[in-house]
Structures are given as structure tokens and as C-alpha cells.
């Protein structure tokens, strides 16, 4: 059971961290538009693409499910991490009881 939980935790961590990284980078680029050049036509297209990625709408296509997937990964990471931590603590306490008892 613990092996499967760890695999789920690692997979959710990888997928979730990629999505969070995408959202963080696009957010920084939107806040600091001078990093990509603020006045040229090329930079305006780049800003539109970055905003589309960040907002979840590229053209007429909605990719909001990507941010939903990121949120689900964070929930899975939180629950599986807490579960593994509690299992580890209980295992240590059980071992101490056996040695002391």
C-alpha cells in the first residue's frame, strides 16, 4: 500500500509542479512585461500568448482543465504527504513501544 501511495505522490508532484511552474513563470512575465520587450509587435504577440496560457484560454480553446489538474495534483500531494507522514510517525512509535515494552 505504501509503495502505491508513494508512486501516486511522486506522480502528482511531478505533474503538479510542472503546472505550477508554468503558472508562476507566466505570472512573473505578465507582471514584468519589460522582460520580454514591451513595445514591439512581436512582444505584443508574446504577451498575448503568455496571457492566454496564464488565463487558460488560447484562442477559442479553453484549457482551464490544466489549472484544474494542477489543483487536483496539489490536493493529492497534500493528502498523500500527510498520510505518509502519519504512517511514518506511527511506525516509529510502534517500534519504540516494542523496544521499551
Buried (B, 14 or more C-beta within 10 A) or exposed (E): EEEEBEEBBEBBBEBBBEBBEBBEEBEEBBEEBEEBEEEEEEBBEBBEEBBBBBBBEEEEEEBEEBBEBBEBBBEBBEBBBEBBEEEEEEEEEEEEEEEEE
